[in-house]
Amino acid sequence: MIRIALPKGRLFQESIDLLLSRRILKEPVEEGRKLVVELGDITLLLVKPFDVPVYVENGAADVGVCGYDVYWERKPDVYRLLDLGIGACRISVAGVPGSEEKYFRSSHIKIATKYVRITREFFSKKGVKVEVIHLSGSVELAPSIGLSEFVVDLVQTGRTLKENGLVEIEEIGSSTAWLIINRASFRRKREEINYLVERLGGRAQRTP
């Protein structure tokens, strides 16, 4: 028996499609109100993306599908095993059109984001003082109502930014989905995990 934490939302369907294509799952799973789905020797836990590493780190799940953006922000005490090659996107700074000059010239800026750690680390390396406003959603709204000057958010196509009157200014980093694993499970369930990783096209090599 192996428990897999899957992120609801953006990565959910890509994760299910991948597991189906590699015959890890034998039947489709819909994203609905049911949060625990038992499928023979596999139990799926459908959780919020930022909660995937929490479930895995604390042993509630053996493995999880986790966006690198979430891994980077959370820095969980887990093994990062395999880049799954799905959910490609980037973490970027965005603002209203015409704000680019202010962004690159200012020594102090105000940013709204759910990626507080990533934002602080990035601007610390640039030597720019940053006031970070932590939001859990609707980040793109912040500049238009004067809550912040800029935002740091996940960008896939850029359509959401455009729809909210924002432009991408600077890329901070890229992200894809990774398979992460609980450290104790890596030892106790090595055979099941090796099988899972091999089906996904890789080898079970630990990456801190």
Backbone as numpy.savetxt, mean C-alpha at the origin, in Angstrom:
# Nx Ny Nz CAx CAy CAz Cx Cy Cz
-3.37 -25.34 6.83 -4.21 -24.15 6.83 -3.33 -22.89 6.83
-3.61 -21.99 5.92 -2.86 -20.75 5.87 -3.83 -19.58 5.75
-3.56 -18.53 6.50 -4.41 -17.34 6.49 -3.74 -16.24 5.68
-4.49 -15.70 4.73 -3.97 -14.65 3.85 -4.79 -13.38 4.06
-4.12 -12.29 4.42 -4.79 -10.99 4.55 -4.76 -10.29 3.19
-5.93 -9.94 2.69 -6.05 -9.25 1.41 -6.60 -7.85 1.62
-6.06 -6.86 0.90 -6.55 -5.49 1.05 -7.84 -5.26 0.28
-8.81 -4.68 0.93 -10.03 -4.28 0.25 -9.73 -3.02 -0.58
-10.57 -2.75 -1.56 -10.38 -1.53 -2.34 -9.55 -1.74 -3.59
-8.62 -0.83 -3.82 -7.88 -0.74 -5.08 -7.19 -2.03 -5.48
-6.58 -2.74 -4.54 -5.79 -3.93 -4.87 -6.58 -5.23 -4.80
-7.81 -5.18 -4.33 -8.54 -6.42 -4.06 -8.71 -7.28 -5.31
-9.30 -6.72 -6.37 -9.61 -7.54 -7.54 -8.35 -8.05 -8.23
-7.32 -7.21 -8.28 -6.05 -7.66 -8.87 -5.46 -8.82 -8.07
-5.59 -8.76 -6.75 -5.08 -9.83 -5.89 -5.84 -11.13 -6.14
-7.17 -11.04 -6.21 -7.99 -12.22 -6.46 -7.69 -12.81 -7.83
-7.59 -11.95 -8.84 -7.29 -12.42 -10.20 -5.94 -13.14 -10.25
-4.95 -12.61 -9.53 -3.63 -13.24 -9.49 -3.71 -14.62 -8.82
-4.39 -14.70 -7.70 -4.51 -15.98 -6.99 -5.29 -17.00 -7.80
-6.27 -16.54 -8.56 -7.02 -17.45 -9.43 -6.16 -17.94 -10.60
-5.42 -17.02 -11.20 -4.61 -17.37 -12.38 -3.50 -18.35 -12.03
-3.03 -18.30 -10.77 -1.97 -19.22 -10.33 -2.54 -20.46 -9.63
-3.87 -20.59 -9.69 -4.59 -21.75 -9.13 -4.37 -21.92 -7.63
-4.13 -20.82 -6.97 -4.08 -20.85 -5.51 -5.51 -20.83 -4.97
-6.35 -20.04 -5.64 -7.80 -20.08 -5.38 -8.47 -20.81 -6.53
-9.51 -21.55 -6.21 -10.22 -22.31 -7.24 -11.55 -21.68 -7.63
-11.96 -20.65 -6.90 -13.21 -19.98 -7.22 -13.10 -18.50 -6.89
-13.82 -17.64 -7.63 -13.74 -16.20 -7.40 -14.28 -15.82 -6.02
-13.79 -14.71 -5.53 -14.27 -14.15 -4.26 -14.66 -12.70 -4.51
-15.85 -12.34 -4.06 -16.32 -10.97 -4.24 -16.02 -10.14 -3.00
-15.76 -8.86 -3.25 -15.54 -7.94 -2.14 -16.90 -7.49 -1.61
-17.25 -7.95 -0.44 -18.55 -7.62 0.13 -18.45 -7.42 1.62
-19.54 -7.70 2.30 -19.57 -7.50 3.75 -18.87 -8.62 4.51
-18.74 -9.78 3.88 -18.09 -10.90 4.54 -16.59 -10.66 4.62
-16.04 -10.66 5.82 -14.63 -10.32 6.02 -13.73 -11.54 6.17
-14.31 -12.70 6.45 -13.55 -13.94 6.55 -14.14 -14.94 5.57
-13.31 -15.40 4.63 -13.77 -16.33 3.61 -12.92 -17.60 3.71
-13.56 -18.72 4.01 -12.84 -19.99 4.15 -12.98 -20.80 2.87
-11.83 -21.16 2.30 -11.78 -21.90 1.04 -10.84 -23.09 1.19
-11.33 -24.15 1.81 -10.49 -25.33 2.02 -9.35 -25.04 2.97
-8.11 -25.20 2.48 -6.93 -24.99 3.32 -6.53 -23.52 3.41
-7.27 -22.66 2.76 -6.94 -21.23 2.76 -8.08 -20.44 3.38
-7.73 -19.53 4.28 -8.69 -18.58 4.83 -8.27 -17.18 4.43
-9.18 -16.44 3.80 -8.91 -15.07 3.40 -9.49 -14.11 4.43
-8.69 -13.14 4.83 -9.15 -12.07 5.71 -9.18 -10.79 4.88
-10.36 -10.22 4.68 -10.51 -9.03 3.85 -10.49 -7.80 4.75
-9.42 -7.04 4.68 -9.20 -5.94 5.63 -8.80 -4.66 4.89
-8.79 -3.56 5.61 -8.36 -2.29 5.02 -6.87 -2.38 4.68
-6.45 -1.73 3.59 -5.05 -1.83 3.15 -4.02 -1.54 4.25
-4.25 -0.49 5.04 -3.28 -0.13 6.07 -3.29 -1.10 7.25
-4.30 -1.98 7.30 -4.36 -2.97 8.37 -3.71 -4.30 8.00
-3.42 -4.51 6.72 -2.80 -5.78 6.30 -1.51 -6.06 7.08
-0.55 -5.12 7.15 0.67 -5.43 7.90 0.45 -5.62 9.39
-0.60 -5.01 9.94 -0.92 -5.19 11.36 -1.36 -6.63 11.62
-2.23 -7.14 10.76 -2.69 -8.53 10.89 -1.53 -9.51 10.74
-0.66 -9.25 9.78 0.46 -10.16 9.53 1.50 -10.07 10.65
1.85 -8.87 11.04 2.87 -8.71 12.09 2.45 -9.37 13.40
1.17 -9.30 13.72 0.69 -9.83 14.99 0.21 -11.28 14.91
0.38 -11.92 13.75 0.10 -13.34 13.63 -1.34 -13.71 13.39
-2.22 -12.71 13.21 -3.62 -13.02 12.87 -3.71 -13.57 11.45
-2.76 -13.18 10.61 -2.62 -13.73 9.26 -1.19 -14.21 9.09
-1.03 -15.29 8.33 0.33 -15.80 8.07 1.04 -14.96 7.02
0.31 -14.61 5.97 0.86 -13.81 4.88 -0.17 -12.75 4.51
0.29 -11.77 3.73 -0.63 -10.74 3.28 -0.17 -10.13 1.98
-1.11 -9.56 1.25 -0.80 -8.78 0.04 -0.81 -7.32 0.47
0.34 -6.69 0.34 0.52 -5.34 0.90 1.19 -4.43 -0.11
0.57 -3.30 -0.38 1.20 -2.30 -1.24 2.50 -1.82 -0.61
3.52 -1.61 -1.43 4.79 -1.15 -0.87 4.63 0.20 -0.19
3.68 1.02 -0.66 3.42 2.31 -0.01 3.02 2.11 1.45
2.18 1.11 1.70 1.74 0.82 3.07 2.90 0.24 3.88
3.67 -0.66 3.28 4.83 -1.24 3.96 5.83 -0.15 4.33
6.07 0.75 3.42 7.01 1.86 3.62 6.53 2.76 4.75
5.25 3.05 4.76 4.70 3.94 5.79 4.65 3.26 7.15
4.21 2.02 7.20 4.04 1.31 8.47 5.35 0.76 9.05
6.26 0.36 8.16 7.51 -0.30 8.57 7.24 -1.45 9.56
6.44 -2.43 9.17 6.10 -3.53 10.08 7.26 -4.50 10.26
7.23 -5.23 11.36 8.24 -6.24 11.65 7.82 -7.56 11.01
7.95 -7.62 9.69 7.57 -8.81 8.91 8.64 -9.04 7.85
8.55 -10.19 7.19 9.40 -10.43 6.03 8.66 -9.99 4.78
9.39 -9.37 3.87 8.85 -8.98 2.57 9.43 -9.97 1.56
8.57 -10.86 1.04 9.07 -12.01 0.28 9.14 -11.81 -1.22
8.08 -11.26 -1.80 7.96 -11.34 -3.25 7.19 -10.15 -3.81
7.77 -9.49 -4.82 7.07 -8.45 -5.55 6.07 -9.13 -6.48
4.79 -8.89 -6.26 3.75 -9.57 -7.04 3.50 -8.92 -8.39
4.05 -7.74 -8.60 3.93 -7.10 -9.91 2.55 -6.57 -10.25
1.71 -6.38 -9.24 0.37 -5.82 -9.48 0.23 -4.51 -8.70
-0.78 -3.73 -9.07 -1.05 -2.49 -8.34 0.00 -1.42 -8.51
0.65 -1.37 -9.67 1.70 -0.38 -9.87 1.16 1.05 -9.79
1.84 1.87 -9.01 1.46 3.27 -8.87 2.66 4.02 -8.29
2.46 5.27 -7.94 3.55 6.06 -7.38 3.02 6.97 -6.27
3.90 7.35 -5.37 3.57 8.31 -4.33 4.14 9.65 -4.77
3.28 10.65 -4.87 3.71 11.93 -5.43 3.19 13.11 -4.64
3.87 14.22 -4.82 3.41 15.52 -4.31 2.56 16.17 -5.39
1.42 16.73 -5.00 0.55 17.41 -5.95 0.05 18.71 -5.35
-0.33 19.62 -6.23 -0.86 20.91 -5.79 -1.70 21.53 -6.89
-2.19 22.72 -6.64 -3.00 23.39 -7.66 -2.09 23.88 -8.78
-2.60 24.01 -10.00 -1.79 24.50 -11.11 -1.19 25.87 -10.78
0.09 26.03 -11.09 0.77 27.29 -10.82 1.49 27.33 -9.49
1.36 26.25 -8.70 2.00 26.24 -7.38 3.39 25.62 -7.40
3.82 25.20 -8.58 5.10 24.50 -8.69 6.27 25.37 -8.22
6.29 26.62 -8.60 7.41 27.50 -8.23 7.48 27.66 -6.71
6.32 27.85 -6.09 6.30 27.98 -4.63 6.80 26.70 -3.98
6.42 25.57 -4.54 6.83 24.29 -3.97 8.35 24.14 -4.00
8.96 24.42 -5.12 10.40 24.20 -5.26 11.25 25.30 -4.60
10.66 26.46 -4.33 11.42 27.57 -3.76 11.24 27.71 -2.24
10.15 27.21 -1.71 9.84 27.42 -0.29 10.70 26.55 0.63
11.02 27.10 1.80 11.76 26.34 2.81 10.82 25.78 3.87
9.53 26.12 3.77 8.53 25.61 4.71 7.20 25.47 3.97
6.63 24.28 3.97 5.36 24.06 3.28 4.42 23.23 4.15
3.13 23.33 3.82 2.10 22.59 4.56 1.50 21.53 3.63
1.51 20.28 4.10 1.08 19.16 3.26 0.06 18.30 3.99
-1.00 17.93 3.28 -1.99 16.98 3.80 -1.73 15.61 3.18
-1.79 14.57 4.00 -1.49 13.23 3.50 -1.88 12.16 4.52
-2.00 10.93 4.05 -2.10 9.80 4.98 -0.74 9.14 5.15
0.25 9.60 4.37 1.60 9.04 4.43 2.50 9.98 5.24
2.29 10.02 6.54 3.00 10.97 7.39 4.49 10.65 7.48
4.83 9.39 7.73 6.23 9.00 7.85 6.99 9.24 6.55
6.41 8.78 5.44 7.06 8.95 4.14 7.29 10.42 3.83
6.29 11.24 4.10 6.38 12.67 3.82 7.47 13.32 4.66
7.49 13.04 5.95 8.51 13.63 6.82 9.92 13.21 6.39
10.09 11.93 6.10 11.42 11.43 5.70 11.88 12.09 4.40
10.96 12.20 3.43 11.31 12.76 2.13 11.75 14.21 2.24
10.98 15.01 2.96 11.31 16.44 3.04 12.46 16.71 3.99
12.68 15.82 4.95 13.85 15.95 5.81 15.13 15.81 5.00
15.13 14.85 4.06 16.29 14.66 3.19 16.51 15.85 2.26
15.41 16.53 1.91 15.52 17.71 1.04 15.89 18.97 1.82
15.85 18.88 3.15 16.15 20.04 3.98 15.03 21.06 4.00
13.81 20.60 3.79 12.64 21.48 3.77 11.79 21.21 5.01
11.43 22.27 5.72 10.54 22.12 6.87 9.12 21.90 6.37
8.45 20.92 6.95 7.12 20.59 6.48 6.15 20.43 7.64
5.00 21.05 7.51 3.91 20.85 8.46 2.97 19.82 7.85
2.83 18.69 8.51 2.05 17.59 7.96 0.69 17.50 8.65
-0.36 17.51 7.86 -1.71 17.32 8.36 -2.15 15.91 7.98
-2.43 15.09 8.97 -2.77 13.69 8.72 -4.25 13.55 8.38
-4.53 13.05 7.18 -5.89 12.75 6.75 -5.96 11.27 6.37
-7.10 10.65 6.60 -7.25 9.24 6.24 -7.94 9.05 4.90
-8.50 10.12 4.34 -9.17 10.03 3.05 -9.51 11.41 2.50
-9.96 11.45 1.25 -10.31 12.71 0.57 -9.19 13.73 0.65
-7.96 13.25 0.50 -6.79 14.11 0.61 -6.79 15.21 -0.45
-7.28 14.89 -1.65 -7.24 15.84 -2.76 -8.05 17.11 -2.51
-8.95 17.05 -1.54 -9.79 18.21 -1.23 -9.02 19.31 -0.50
-7.96 18.94 0.21 -7.27 19.85 1.12 -6.80 21.17 0.51
-6.11 21.18 -0.64 -5.64 22.46 -1.18 -6.77 23.40 -1.61
-7.86 22.83 -2.12 -8.94 23.68 -2.65 -9.70 24.41 -1.56
-9.66 23.90 -0.32 -10.37 24.57 0.77 -9.40 25.26 1.74
-8.12 25.29 1.38 -7.14 26.00 2.19 -6.62 25.24 3.40
-6.89 23.95 3.47 -6.38 23.15 4.59 -4.88 22.94 4.48
-4.39 22.80 3.25 -2.96 22.63 3.02 -2.59 23.27 1.69
-1.29 23.43 1.48 -0.81 23.96 0.20 -0.64 22.85 -0.83
-0.23 21.67 -0.34 0.04 20.54 -1.22 -0.46 19.26 -0.57
-0.47 18.19 -1.35 -0.81 16.86 -0.82 0.25 15.87 -1.24
0.39 14.81 -0.48 1.18 13.64 -0.88 0.20 12.48 -0.93
0.09 11.87 -2.10 -0.91 10.82 -2.25 -0.46 9.80 -3.30
-1.21 8.72 -3.35 -0.96 7.66 -4.33 -1.53 8.08 -5.68
-0.74 7.93 -6.72 -1.18 8.30 -8.07 -1.03 7.09 -8.99
-2.11 6.76 -9.67 -2.06 5.64 -10.62 -2.14 6.17 -12.05
-3.24 6.81 -12.39 -3.40 7.38 -13.73 -3.34 8.90 -13.71
-3.54 9.50 -12.55 -3.58 10.95 -12.45 -4.97 11.53 -12.65
-5.93 10.67 -12.95 -7.29 11.14 -13.22 -7.94 11.78 -11.99
-7.74 11.16 -10.83 -8.34 11.71 -9.60 -7.78 13.08 -9.28
-6.48 13.26 -9.48 -5.89 14.58 -9.27 -6.52 15.60 -10.20
-6.62 15.25 -11.46 -7.18 16.17 -12.46 -8.62 16.53 -12.13
-9.40 15.54 -11.71 -10.81 15.78 -11.38 -10.96 16.72 -10.20
-9.94 16.79 -9.35 -9.98 17.67 -8.18 -9.14 18.92 -8.35
-8.77 19.22 -9.61 -8.07 20.46 -9.91 -6.64 20.50 -9.44
-5.97 19.35 -9.40 -4.58 19.29 -8.96 -3.68 18.76 -10.06
-2.40 19.09 -9.95 -1.40 18.58 -10.89 -0.28 17.91 -10.10
0.30 16.88 -10.69 1.42 16.18 -10.06 2.67 17.03 -10.19
3.39 17.20 -9.07 4.55 18.08 -9.06 5.86 17.31 -8.94
5.93 16.36 -8.02 7.18 15.61 -7.83 6.87 14.20 -7.33
7.54 13.23 -7.92 7.37 11.84 -7.48 8.30 11.54 -6.32
7.76 10.90 -5.29 8.55 10.51 -4.12 9.07 9.09 -4.27
8.23 8.20 -4.77 8.64 6.81 -4.93 7.57 6.00 -5.63
7.92 4.79 -6.03 6.97 3.92 -6.72 6.51 2.80 -5.80
5.41 2.17 -6.17 4.84 1.12 -5.33 4.19 0.04 -6.18
4.39 -1.20 -5.77 3.64 -2.35 -6.29 3.23 -3.18 -5.08
2.42 -4.19 -5.31 1.99 -5.05 -4.21 3.04 -6.12 -3.93
3.28 -6.37 -2.65 4.24 -7.38 -2.22 3.56 -8.44 -1.36
4.14 -9.62 -1.34 3.72 -10.66 -0.41 4.56 -10.51 0.85
3.90 -10.26 1.98 4.61 -10.15 3.25 4.22 -11.32 4.14
5.07 -11.64 5.10 4.84 -12.84 5.91 5.20 -12.62 7.37
4.43 -13.20 8.23 4.71 -13.20 9.66 5.99 -13.99 9.92
6.86 -13.46 10.77 8.17 -14.09 10.98 8.05 -15.50 11.57
7.14 -15.67 12.52 6.97 -17.00 13.12 6.37 -17.98 12.12
5.43 -17.51 11.30 4.81 -18.37 10.29 5.82 -18.84 9.26
6.82 -18.00 8.98 7.84 -18.37 8.01 8.59 -19.62 8.46
8.72 -19.78 9.78 9.39 -20.97 10.32 8.41 -22.14 10.48
7.22 -21.86 11.01 6.28 -22.93 11.35 5.55 -23.51 10.14
5.34 -22.67 9.13 4.55 -23.12 7.97 5.36 -23.00 6.68
6.61 -23.39 6.79 7.54 -23.22 5.66 7.05 -23.94 4.41
6.53 -25.15 4.58 6.09 -25.94 3.41 4.94 -25.25 2.68
3.93 -24.80 3.43 2.79 -24.13 2.81 3.19 -22.82 2.15
4.11 -22.10 2.81 4.54 -20.81 2.27 5.39 -21.01 1.02
6.26 -22.01 1.03 7.05 -22.32 -0.17 6.14 -22.64 -1.36
5.11 -23.43 -1.09 4.15 -23.78 -2.15 3.47 -22.53 -2.69
3.03 -21.66 -1.79 2.35 -20.43 -2.19 3.27 -19.55 -3.04
4.49 -19.38 -2.59 5.44 -18.52 -3.31 5.81 -19.11 -4.66
6.00 -20.43 -4.72 6.32 -21.08 -5.99 5.19 -20.93 -7.00
3.95 -21.04 -6.52 2.80 -20.84 -7.41 2.76 -19.41 -7.94
3.25 -18.49 -7.13 3.26 -17.08 -7.53 4.49 -16.73 -8.37
5.35 -17.71 -8.57 6.47 -17.51 -9.49 7.75 -17.05 -8.87
7.94 -17.29 -7.57 9.17 -16.84 -6.94 9.75 -17.89 -6.02
10.73 -17.47 -5.21 11.33 -18.33 -4.19 11.22 -17.63 -2.85
11.04 -18.40 -1.79 10.84 -17.84 -0.46 12.15 -17.32 0.12
12.53 -16.13 -0.26 13.73 -15.50 0.27 13.30 -14.31 1.13
13.83 -14.25 2.33 13.41 -13.20 3.26 14.06 -11.87 2.90
13.24 -10.83 2.91 13.72 -9.46 2.76 13.18 -8.67 3.94
14.04 -8.14 4.81 13.56 -7.42 5.99 12.68 -6.24 5.58
